Amino acid sequence: MELVRAEALAARGALAHLDDERVDAALDLTIGLLGERADEILAANARDLAAAAALDEGARDRLRLDGARLRTIAEGVRATRALPPIERGVRTWTLPNGLAVEERRIPIGVVGANFEARPNVAVDIASQVLKSGNAVVLRTGAAALGTVTALVDHVLRPALGEAAAAVGLVRAPERAGAEALVSMPGLVPLVILRGSGASTAALARLAAEHGVRALAHAEGGGVLYAHSSADRAKLDLLVRTSLDRLGVCNRLNLALADTVELADAIASACAELGVAVAAELPPSREWALEPDRIGTITLRVVAGLDEAVRVANEETSGLAAAIVAEDGAAAGRFLDGYRGTAAFWNAPTRFADGFELLGTPETGISVDRVPGPRGPVTYRDLCLRQYRVVGDGTQHR
């Protein structure tokens, strides 16, 4: 708790040195330093990989960095740098009594970020949080701590100069660091959570107990519903484009079909892709995070559109759902009935992505069913609403 508290306090103190110009300059320097200090970063990553021999190959691949991946990280920072600064003023109006009112977006302060052992996420989230005008405290999985430490100490902090403390880091591998990060509402009122479903969900519950808002990207998986009017060629193509990558959250996870024939068509496409079909696995789970199930989808025959909508709403994470249909009225009913973050008609759920839909990098995708940031969360969402009111001293109630 004290370690996290110290990082958060230092980050809060650095807020006074952050403004749009300094952040943009820091992001420019970050891009350069990722190249100039590649040797230190890759050496730290090699040590992490050597110590993580027991991890499965999928986890090791997510942990691994090389020159090409560092250049990809730099491209992500460049995309964030190119975004316009947040327009702080939203709207203004004058009350009948003469009070001038302005609605504004203001920074949250210190934002926490807990993520699995993927070093690229450290730079990705830090750059977006900084772009929003906030400071950040990062906490990663133990396997990536050495690499993330190198990225923070050799790239992100040097780029920020006197505002270096605006990027904090929990420099301890124990899970207690994550638990502390979601337990300090006064210092870290918002935490971005990304990682495996069970552990991330547990952190989200702990955050709620402590009054910390969590934007949790814990569950994913897309739904693809084949309506009786579906064009077979479109269905085949959409199954394939929904499974072009398996280790991502917006891939096809649950397929629903009105008829056995449509279900067979889905199963046939999956077989050609080497993806197994199951009927009993819980459909709301994100197979991409389970190495032994990554090549699996769930397939069900449903009793029509109403059941498809019910299943998509009640038995999945609510990330995204698509309908394949030539019947426009049926498609409209599905799109209107689905309550998840993104609804698609004759298009794959793989486009449930901040950069694809909004042209803006995302910190994650929130599947919250309450008002607030929902769907792809970008730097524009990391703000609070504030009203500024100016009078002339004569107004009264």
Phi, psi and omega in degrees: 000318182291323178298313181293319179301317181297318179295319181293319178296318178295320178296317179298321179295332181282348182301327181297339182263001181265132167212173186302319183294316180294319181296315180297321177295320179295321178293323175300315179294324178301316179302315179293317183292331177299329176276315184295328185248028180299322183299315180296320182293314182291328176294317177297321179294321177298321177295318178299317181295320180296324181279348185252033183300335183280348180290152175290163187296327178297316179293321179295323179294321178293330180282329190290136172240152170212184183301319181295319181290326175296322178293325176294319176299316179298322178297323177297319177295320179298322178295321178292318179300326183285347181290147178289150174302153178296132173284109185289324179276126182262308180198159179226153175201165180240129179285161179303333181275003177098352179292131176266126184242135175232130172269130185229157169258125179237155180297154177286320184126254179252125178250132175271157177214118176245129184213160182290183186284066177233099187303327182299331182294329180302311181288321181301307182290317181301317182294323180288320178296317177298319180298331179279354180095008181255164169263167185219146169241118183266146171216123182242170175297152185304324185297332184256005189298320180297316180294316181294323176300317178296319179296320179290312188280332183258346184233294190294311182291314176302326180293333184273348179061233183292348175263020187306323183291354178294345171248103178264165181214132173280105187267053177213138185279343187293149178297338178303333177296319177294319180295323177293322183298329182263017185239014185233072185299331181288331182257320183231083186286343181227133176231130174272125182245124176225132179159199184292151188304307187294311183291322179292320178297322178296319177294323178297320178295319179296320178300316180298321179298329182262003179077023177260131177282130179245128169262098191257120173258075186258319182241152178213213179097126180264154176254138173234117183251121178265104178286159182301338179270007185298140172282126186298321180294319177295318180300313180301314181295320182291325174299315182293316180287339177279349182236026180291335171225139182262333186270036180230156188285335187261013176287165177296127180240319182230123176252134178239142182220144180285333184226160177297324181297317177294321177297320178297322179296320177295314181298322180295316178297319179296319180300320179293333179273354183078023179257128181281153179243131179230155180249343189253346182293142180298122190290343183278354182282151181258101186298334183302338181263003181238105187306326183279354181233010186298330180264042186227142164235163172258138182231128179227147167266129183245164183269044176108183188297318183299319178291323178300316178297317180299313181298314181299323181281321191259340188239012178229175183291338184086018180289304184195150177215145180232147173244137173254114186199147171262346179277106183297323180295319178295317179299318179298319178297320180293313181297321179289328184276336183282133184254008180287185188282337180210133181237134187235147174235118181053039177212147184281148178293352177300343179274004173283079189205135184301315183290322180292317185275324190245351184069023185225131176303150181245151172276344182159183178240121180268128178256023177305145177252029177231163179302149181130184179305129183214145187079205179301125180261120181246180181301332181292339181274350185269053183222160173251152175271134178224144175252129175252129187236128181236127178237187178244014177091354184258348184285143176208162179278000000 
